[in-house]
Amino acid sequence: MQVLRDRAREGSEPGKRTDGYKVALAIEGGGNRGCVSAGMASALYEAGLLSTVDAVYGSSSGSVTAAWLLSSDFRRGVEAWAHADSFTPYANFGNLLRRRPFLDLERLMAHLFDRVLQLDYESILTNPISLHPLATDMGSGAAMDLNPHLRCARSLVLAILASSAWPLLTGPPVRLGGRRYLDAAIAEPVPLATPLAAGVTHLLVLRSRSDGHPSMFGSLRRHFGALWMRQYGTALWQAYHRGATSAAQLNVNLHNRSLPPTVLVVPPAADLRRLKSLESDHRLIGAALAAGRATFTELLRSHGMATVPAPRQEVNRPRVSVAGTDSSQGDRG
């Protein structure tokens, strides 16, 4: 927090640092439970502190928040979390009758994000703050940073889809750069090891799941997921079982204070434990979004950091659309 305060006071800009540090923001997802960490990111943005970080890492729906955070209109994206029509039209059993996945992430990206909300892909790709969506490599079972693949609007969409692709729920794996990927939560549910291994010196982690919150790997989902992943090799199957316990291990590390002192983890309020990854109640999502914002705002106050409203960015450039790039047959990409 001292580094963020110093950078804000000095007017430090991404790509022009003089302090020798590399500061990253890590955003945990977890389906619609990611609205909690999105609320935290919103408070950071509204406090005018986005320019103090050099990179943003996201896992699962945290990659969606990360992408919107680096876009030209973050407010539009974060406010959409609480809209009644932002989830249920894309997650229902009627999709199965149309031979689409229960949670049709590809349609959500192509219709809601691209056509309705008009996500500005170019502003993300040209932002001096780098975006790092994480995903699980099906071949090795390892967490992979998909940043090297972000060359155009379509590759950006595929990277976000890959970070959230869940077997038997969102459809087939996502193919990108000749490899197939699944949800980052399998190998690294909380972006921690990957950014630290990449040379990040200071890491601010926005969590969506509190200590004691049940893992996204429910018993039934875990059983069928294990059966499905076993067919793709031992590496992925083992990564799946490691991922099921990694969140619990992180909580142990937090309790024992065994993380580096330059890593600050912001947990959600305890009363959000019942929030589900497939939560469809927009009122509950809105309340969780506000709770996440309040949690981070209180953190700023506790460190004596006054909040300054972030300027609204206006980008006057043609918007690149990826609508209509449906590739539902087989692996996407």
VOLOKE-127161 format. One record per residue (C-alpha): residue number from 1; residue in one letter; x, y, z. Coordinates in nm, 3 decimals. Example, Ala and Ser with C-alpha at 12.3 -4.5 7.8 and 13.67 -1.06 7.14 Angstrom:
residues 2
[rec 1,'A',[1.230,-0.450,0.780]]
[rec 2,'S',[1.367,-0.106,0.714]]
end
This chain:
residues 333
[rec 1,'M',[0.000,0.000,0.000]]
[rec 2,'Q',[0.298,0.227,0.061]]
[rec 3,'V',[0.420,0.165,-0.295]]
[rec 4,'L',[0.074,0.248,-0.434]]
[rec 5,'R',[0.058,0.563,-0.222]]
[rec 6,'D',[0.404,0.677,-0.335]]
[rec 7,'R',[0.326,0.614,-0.701]]
[rec 8,'A',[-0.006,0.798,-0.679]]
[rec 9,'R',[0.157,1.095,-0.507]]
[rec 10,'E',[0.438,1.114,-0.764]]
[rec 11,'G',[0.207,1.071,-1.062]]
[rec 12,'S',[0.400,0.764,-1.175]]
[rec 13,'E',[0.279,0.616,-1.504]]
[rec 14,'P',[0.287,0.259,-1.640]]
[rec 15,'G',[0.593,0.203,-1.855]]
[rec 16,'K',[0.770,0.505,-1.705]]
[rec 17,'R',[0.848,0.385,-1.352]]
[rec 18,'T',[1.157,0.494,-1.163]]
[rec 19,'D',[1.116,0.292,-0.840]]
[rec 20,'G',[1.234,-0.042,-0.982]]
[rec 21,'Y',[0.922,-0.228,-0.870]]
[rec 22,'K',[0.676,-0.435,-1.071]]
[rec 23,'V',[0.333,-0.412,-0.911]]
[rec 24,'A',[0.051,-0.642,-1.019]]
[rec 25,'L',[-0.316,-0.682,-0.940]]
[rec 26,'A',[-0.448,-1.040,-0.913]]
[rec 27,'I',[-0.823,-1.094,-0.946]]
[rec 28,'E',[-0.987,-1.419,-0.837]]
[rec 29,'G',[-1.299,-1.528,-1.023]]
[rec 30,'G',[-1.524,-1.821,-0.950]]
[rec 31,'G',[-1.817,-1.767,-1.184]]
[rec 32,'N',[-2.065,-1.507,-1.065]]
[rec 33,'R',[-1.896,-1.505,-0.727]]
[rec 34,'G',[-1.637,-1.296,-0.910]]
[rec 35,'C',[-1.868,-0.998,-0.862]]
[rec 36,'V',[-1.708,-0.960,-0.517]]
[rec 37,'S',[-1.356,-0.909,-0.651]]
[rec 38,'A',[-1.504,-0.697,-0.932]]
[rec 39,'G',[-1.645,-0.466,-0.663]]
[rec 40,'M',[-1.299,-0.441,-0.507]]
[rec 41,'A',[-1.145,-0.360,-0.845]]
[rec 42,'S',[-1.413,-0.095,-0.890]]
[rec 43,'A',[-1.308,0.077,-0.565]]
[rec 44,'L',[-0.943,0.072,-0.673]]
[rec 45,'Y',[-1.041,0.223,-1.008]]
[rec 46,'E',[-1.263,0.489,-0.852]]
[rec 47,'A',[-0.980,0.584,-0.615]]
[rec 48,'G',[-0.762,0.668,-0.915]]
[rec 49,'L',[-0.511,0.393,-0.833]]
[rec 50,'L',[-0.524,0.187,-1.152]]
[rec 51,'S',[-0.227,0.376,-1.295]]
[rec 52,'T',[-0.014,0.260,-1.001]]
[rec 53,'V',[-0.010,-0.104,-1.118]]
[rec 54,'D',[0.192,-0.251,-1.405]]
[rec 55,'A',[0.000,-0.571,-1.478]]
[rec 56,'V',[-0.337,-0.730,-1.406]]
[rec 57,'Y',[-0.374,-1.108,-1.368]]
[rec 58,'G',[-0.711,-1.284,-1.370]]
[rec 59,'S',[-0.837,-1.637,-1.321]]
[rec 60,'S',[-1.174,-1.757,-1.448]]
[rec 61,'S',[-1.428,-1.470,-1.432]]
[rec 62,'G',[-1.151,-1.263,-1.277]]
[rec 63,'S',[-1.011,-1.241,-1.631]]
[rec 64,'V',[-1.336,-1.078,-1.739]]
[rec 65,'T',[-1.302,-0.816,-1.466]]
[rec 66,'A',[-0.936,-0.765,-1.558]]
[rec 67,'A',[-1.024,-0.707,-1.924]]
[rec 68,'W',[-1.297,-0.454,-1.841]]
[rec 69,'L',[-1.065,-0.283,-1.592]]
[rec 70,'L',[-0.815,-0.211,-1.872]]
[rec 71,'S',[-1.083,-0.109,-2.122]]
[rec 72,'S',[-1.202,0.241,-2.203]]
[rec 73,'D',[-1.523,0.204,-1.998]]
[rec 74,'F',[-1.478,-0.011,-1.688]]
[rec 75,'R',[-1.787,0.130,-1.519]]
[rec 76,'R',[-2.013,-0.005,-1.792]]
[rec 77,'G',[-1.870,-0.354,-1.754]]
[rec 78,'V',[-1.872,-0.371,-1.375]]
[rec 79,'E',[-2.225,-0.234,-1.345]]
[rec 80,'A',[-2.349,-0.505,-1.582]]
[rec 81,'W',[-2.282,-0.766,-1.312]]
[rec 82,'A',[-2.601,-0.663,-1.133]]
[rec 83,'H',[-2.828,-0.637,-1.437]]
[rec 84,'A',[-3.112,-0.891,-1.440]]
[rec 85,'D',[-3.042,-0.986,-1.804]]
[rec 86,'S',[-2.665,-1.026,-1.771]]
[rec 87,'F',[-2.663,-1.396,-1.683]]
[rec 88,'T',[-2.988,-1.592,-1.707]]
[rec 89,'P',[-3.030,-1.552,-2.087]]
[rec 90,'Y',[-2.695,-1.727,-2.129]]
[rec 91,'A',[-2.726,-1.992,-1.858]]
[rec 92,'N',[-3.034,-2.213,-1.880]]
[rec 93,'F',[-3.139,-2.566,-1.969]]
[rec 94,'G',[-3.297,-2.439,-2.290]]
[rec 95,'N',[-2.945,-2.404,-2.427]]
[rec 96,'L',[-2.909,-2.782,-2.414]]
[rec 97,'L',[-3.212,-2.822,-2.641]]
[rec 98,'R',[-3.037,-2.595,-2.891]]
[rec 99,'R',[-2.722,-2.806,-2.863]]
[rec 100,'R',[-2.542,-2.528,-2.680]]
[rec 101,'P',[-2.371,-2.557,-2.340]]
[rec 102,'F',[-2.574,-2.483,-2.027]]
[rec 103,'L',[-2.359,-2.174,-1.967]]
[rec 104,'D',[-2.304,-2.032,-2.314]]
[rec 105,'L',[-1.996,-1.817,-2.254]]
[rec 106,'E',[-1.926,-1.773,-2.622]]
[rec 107,'R',[-2.271,-1.624,-2.683]]
[rec 108,'L',[-2.235,-1.410,-2.371]]
[rec 109,'M',[-1.910,-1.265,-2.508]]
[rec 110,'A',[-2.040,-1.220,-2.864]]
[rec 111,'H',[-2.378,-1.074,-2.772]]
[rec 112,'L',[-2.363,-0.909,-2.428]]
[rec 113,'F',[-2.003,-0.792,-2.421]]
[rec 114,'D',[-1.953,-0.717,-2.790]]
[rec 115,'R',[-2.291,-0.598,-2.919]]
[rec 116,'V',[-2.472,-0.470,-2.609]]
[rec 117,'L',[-2.195,-0.338,-2.384]]
[rec 118,'Q',[-1.952,-0.277,-2.673]]
[rec 119,'L',[-1.633,-0.382,-2.496]]
[rec 120,'D',[-1.345,-0.185,-2.649]]
[rec 121,'Y',[-1.091,-0.455,-2.729]]
[rec 122,'E',[-0.836,-0.220,-2.881]]
[rec 123,'S',[-0.810,-0.013,-2.564]]
[rec 124,'I',[-0.723,-0.331,-2.371]]
[rec 125,'L',[-0.462,-0.446,-2.621]]
[rec 126,'T',[-0.293,-0.104,-2.632]]
[rec 127,'N',[-0.310,-0.031,-2.259]]
[rec 128,'P',[0.040,0.013,-2.107]]
[rec 129,'I',[-0.084,-0.198,-1.815]]
[rec 130,'S',[-0.057,-0.557,-1.938]]
[rec 131,'L',[-0.341,-0.811,-1.916]]
[rec 132,'H',[-0.261,-1.167,-1.808]]
[rec 133,'P',[-0.554,-1.412,-1.827]]
[rec 134,'L',[-0.461,-1.746,-1.670]]
[rec 135,'A',[-0.585,-2.084,-1.792]]
[rec 136,'T',[-0.505,-2.453,-1.740]]
[rec 137,'D',[-0.308,-2.625,-2.018]]
[rec 138,'M',[-0.484,-2.956,-2.086]]
[rec 139,'G',[-0.161,-3.122,-2.196]]
[rec 140,'S',[0.051,-3.046,-1.892]]
[rec 141,'G',[-0.209,-2.958,-1.630]]
[rec 142,'A',[-0.011,-2.642,-1.553]]
[rec 143,'A',[-0.136,-2.288,-1.513]]
[rec 144,'M',[-0.047,-2.080,-1.819]]
[rec 145,'D',[-0.029,-1.706,-1.869]]
[rec 146,'L',[-0.207,-1.634,-2.199]]
[rec 147,'N',[-0.067,-1.281,-2.236]]
[rec 148,'P',[0.172,-1.381,-2.521]]
[rec 149,'H',[-0.132,-1.479,-2.731]]
[rec 150,'L',[-0.307,-1.140,-2.704]]
[rec 151,'R',[-0.247,-1.001,-3.051]]
[rec 152,'C',[-0.596,-0.911,-3.174]]
[rec 153,'A',[-0.958,-0.886,-3.061]]
[rec 154,'R',[-1.036,-1.250,-3.140]]
[rec 155,'S',[-0.734,-1.384,-2.950]]
[rec 156,'L',[-0.835,-1.169,-2.654]]
[rec 157,'V',[-1.185,-1.317,-2.656]]
[rec 158,'L',[-1.046,-1.671,-2.681]]
[rec 159,'A',[-0.810,-1.606,-2.388]]
[rec 160,'I',[-1.100,-1.489,-2.170]]
[rec 161,'L',[-1.308,-1.790,-2.276]]
[rec 162,'A',[-1.017,-2.025,-2.203]]
[rec 163,'S',[-0.975,-1.882,-1.854]]
[rec 164,'S',[-1.339,-1.969,-1.775]]
[rec 165,'A',[-1.395,-2.288,-1.977]]
[rec 166,'W',[-1.539,-2.557,-1.752]]
[rec 167,'P',[-1.599,-2.916,-1.875]]
[rec 168,'L',[-1.962,-3.029,-1.902]]
[rec 169,'L',[-2.080,-2.677,-1.821]]
[rec 170,'T',[-1.950,-2.422,-2.073]]
[rec 171,'G',[-1.876,-2.648,-2.368]]
[rec 172,'P',[-1.554,-2.784,-2.520]]
[rec 173,'P',[-1.203,-2.667,-2.429]]
[rec 174,'V',[-1.068,-2.357,-2.601]]
[rec 175,'R',[-0.788,-2.392,-2.852]]
[rec 176,'L',[-0.537,-2.107,-2.863]]
[rec 177,'G',[-0.191,-2.112,-3.015]]
[rec 178,'G',[-0.216,-2.481,-3.098]]
[rec 179,'R',[-0.295,-2.589,-2.740]]
[rec 180,'R',[-0.619,-2.655,-2.554]]
[rec 181,'Y',[-0.714,-2.480,-2.233]]
[rec 182,'L',[-0.966,-2.504,-1.949]]
[rec 183,'D',[-1.062,-2.287,-1.652]]
[rec 184,'A',[-0.768,-2.140,-1.459]]
[rec 185,'A',[-0.931,-2.256,-1.135]]
[rec 186,'I',[-0.818,-2.613,-1.207]]
[rec 187,'A',[-0.448,-2.529,-1.179]]
[rec 188,'E',[-0.439,-2.184,-1.012]]
[rec 189,'P',[-0.771,-2.053,-0.877]]
[rec 190,'V',[-0.601,-1.749,-0.723]]
[rec 191,'P',[-0.334,-1.580,-0.939]]
[rec 192,'L',[-0.038,-1.602,-0.706]]
[rec 193,'A',[0.239,-1.839,-0.811]]
[rec 194,'T',[0.236,-1.730,-1.177]]
[rec 195,'P',[0.276,-1.352,-1.124]]
[rec 196,'L',[0.542,-1.403,-0.855]]
[rec 197,'A',[0.734,-1.638,-1.085]]
[rec 198,'A',[0.715,-1.373,-1.358]]
[rec 199,'G',[0.908,-1.123,-1.148]]
[rec 200,'V',[0.625,-0.930,-0.982]]
[rec 201,'T',[0.770,-0.761,-0.672]]
[rec 202,'H',[0.441,-0.644,-0.516]]
[rec 203,'L',[0.111,-0.827,-0.558]]
[rec 204,'L',[-0.236,-0.709,-0.455]]
[rec 205,'V',[-0.478,-1.005,-0.456]]
[rec 206,'L',[-0.853,-0.943,-0.474]]
[rec 207,'R',[-1.034,-1.254,-0.356]]
[rec 208,'S',[-1.392,-1.361,-0.420]]
[rec 209,'R',[-1.394,-1.649,-0.170]]
[rec 210,'S',[-1.339,-1.598,0.200]]
[rec 211,'D',[-1.162,-1.828,0.445]]
[rec 212,'G',[-1.389,-2.125,0.510]]
[rec 213,'H',[-1.596,-2.076,0.194]]
[rec 214,'P',[-1.663,-2.410,0.025]]
[rec 215,'S',[-1.454,-2.469,-0.284]]
[rec 216,'M',[-1.606,-2.446,-0.630]]
[rec 217,'F',[-1.531,-2.818,-0.654]]
[rec 218,'G',[-1.857,-2.950,-0.507]]
[rec 219,'S',[-1.871,-3.324,-0.451]]
[rec 220,'L',[-2.097,-3.402,-0.748]]
[rec 221,'R',[-1.919,-3.165,-0.986]]
[rec 222,'R',[-1.585,-3.294,-0.868]]
[rec 223,'H',[-1.684,-3.655,-0.930]]
[rec 224,'F',[-1.805,-3.600,-1.287]]
[rec 225,'G',[-1.522,-3.359,-1.358]]
[rec 226,'A',[-1.267,-3.620,-1.251]]
[rec 227,'L',[-1.424,-3.881,-1.480]]
[rec 228,'W',[-1.419,-3.638,-1.772]]
[rec 229,'M',[-1.060,-3.523,-1.718]]
[rec 230,'R',[-0.921,-3.872,-1.668]]
[rec 231,'Q',[-0.969,-3.939,-2.040]]
[rec 232,'Y',[-0.730,-3.654,-2.126]]
[rec 233,'G',[-0.433,-3.790,-1.935]]
[rec 234,'T',[-0.282,-3.813,-1.591]]
[rec 235,'A',[-0.139,-3.459,-1.589]]
[rec 236,'L',[-0.477,-3.287,-1.619]]
[rec 237,'W',[-0.641,-3.528,-1.377]]
[rec 238,'Q',[-0.371,-3.465,-1.116]]
[rec 239,'A',[-0.392,-3.089,-1.168]]
[rec 240,'Y',[-0.766,-3.109,-1.109]]
[rec 241,'H',[-0.715,-3.275,-0.772]]
[rec 242,'R',[-0.438,-3.033,-0.677]]
[rec 243,'G',[-0.663,-2.742,-0.769]]
[rec 244,'A',[-0.937,-2.875,-0.543]]
[rec 245,'T',[-0.714,-2.819,-0.240]]
[rec 246,'S',[-0.512,-2.515,-0.348]]
[rec 247,'A',[-0.768,-2.262,-0.220]]
[rec 248,'A',[-0.768,-2.433,0.120]]
[rec 249,'Q',[-0.388,-2.428,0.125]]
[rec 250,'L',[-0.391,-2.057,0.047]]
[rec 251,'N',[-0.617,-1.999,0.346]]
[rec 252,'V',[-0.367,-2.190,0.563]]
[rec 253,'N',[-0.086,-1.973,0.431]]
[rec 254,'L',[-0.284,-1.659,0.506]]
[rec 255,'H',[-0.362,-1.777,0.858]]
[rec 256,'N',[0.004,-1.861,0.924]]
[rec 257,'R',[0.122,-1.539,0.755]]
[rec 258,'S',[0.355,-1.742,0.536]]
[rec 259,'L',[0.310,-1.530,0.222]]
[rec 260,'P',[0.580,-1.275,0.132]]
[rec 261,'P',[0.530,-0.934,0.299]]
[rec 262,'T',[0.498,-0.775,-0.045]]
[rec 263,'V',[0.179,-0.977,-0.112]]
[rec 264,'L',[-0.142,-0.827,0.022]]
[rec 265,'V',[-0.455,-1.044,0.000]]
[rec 266,'V',[-0.793,-0.875,0.035]]
[rec 267,'P',[-1.062,-1.125,0.145]]
[rec 268,'P',[-1.435,-1.060,0.106]]
[rec 269,'A',[-1.671,-1.001,0.393]]
[rec 270,'A',[-1.762,-1.315,0.588]]
[rec 271,'D',[-2.135,-1.272,0.518]]
[rec 272,'L',[-2.077,-1.344,0.147]]
[rec 273,'R',[-1.994,-1.711,0.199]]
[rec 274,'R',[-2.327,-1.829,0.062]]
[rec 275,'L',[-2.278,-1.659,-0.276]]
[rec 276,'K',[-2.271,-1.930,-0.545]]
[rec 277,'S',[-2.060,-1.951,-0.860]]
[rec 278,'L',[-2.380,-1.984,-1.066]]
[rec 279,'E',[-2.573,-1.723,-0.868]]
[rec 280,'S',[-2.860,-1.583,-1.076]]
[rec 281,'D',[-3.027,-1.345,-0.827]]
[rec 282,'H',[-2.921,-1.004,-0.962]]
[rec 283,'R',[-3.016,-0.838,-0.634]]
[rec 284,'L',[-2.779,-1.062,-0.441]]
[rec 285,'I',[-2.508,-1.007,-0.702]]
[rec 286,'G',[-2.559,-0.631,-0.674]]
[rec 287,'A',[-2.529,-0.648,-0.296]]
[rec 288,'A',[-2.209,-0.857,-0.323]]
[rec 289,'L',[-2.066,-0.611,-0.575]]
[rec 290,'A',[-2.133,-0.325,-0.334]]
[rec 291,'A',[-1.985,-0.525,-0.045]]
[rec 292,'G',[-1.664,-0.584,-0.240]]
[rec 293,'R',[-1.641,-0.214,-0.317]]
[rec 294,'A',[-1.695,-0.128,0.051]]
[rec 295,'T',[-1.429,-0.378,0.162]]
[rec 296,'F',[-1.159,-0.222,-0.055]]
[rec 297,'T',[-1.268,0.132,0.026]]
[rec 298,'E',[-1.228,0.051,0.396]]
[rec 299,'L',[-0.881,-0.088,0.324]]
[rec 300,'L',[-0.784,0.243,0.164]]
[rec 301,'R',[-0.917,0.437,0.459]]
[rec 302,'S',[-0.728,0.217,0.705]]
[rec 303,'H',[-0.406,0.310,0.524]]
[rec 304,'G',[-0.490,0.679,0.518]]
[rec 305,'M',[-0.540,0.688,0.142]]
[rec 306,'A',[-0.802,0.936,0.031]]
[rec 307,'T',[-1.015,0.827,-0.262]]
[rec 308,'V',[-1.009,1.041,-0.574]]
[rec 309,'P',[-1.270,0.973,-0.845]]
[rec 310,'A',[-1.103,0.829,-1.154]]
[rec 311,'P',[-1.142,1.032,-1.473]]
[rec 312,'R',[-1.373,0.887,-1.733]]
[rec 313,'Q',[-1.168,0.778,-2.031]]
[rec 314,'E',[-1.290,0.868,-2.377]]
[rec 315,'V',[-1.141,0.671,-2.664]]
[rec 316,'N',[-1.217,0.801,-3.011]]
[rec 317,'R',[-1.119,0.509,-3.230]]
[rec 318,'P',[-1.307,0.253,-3.438]]
[rec 319,'R',[-1.422,-0.037,-3.223]]
[rec 320,'V',[-1.315,-0.380,-3.342]]
[rec 321,'S',[-1.605,-0.626,-3.330]]
[rec 322,'V',[-1.575,-1.000,-3.302]]
[rec 323,'A',[-1.947,-1.071,-3.318]]
[rec 324,'G',[-2.048,-1.358,-3.540]]
[rec 325,'T',[-1.730,-1.560,-3.490]]
[rec 326,'D',[-1.923,-1.856,-3.359]]
[rec 327,'S',[-1.724,-2.177,-3.351]]
[rec 328,'S',[-1.938,-2.405,-3.143]]
[rec 329,'Q',[-1.849,-2.728,-3.322]]
[rec 330,'G',[-1.559,-2.902,-3.148]]
[rec 331,'D',[-1.282,-2.702,-2.980]]
[rec 332,'R',[-1.324,-2.327,-3.003]]
[rec 333,'G',[-1.060,-2.124,-3.180]]
end
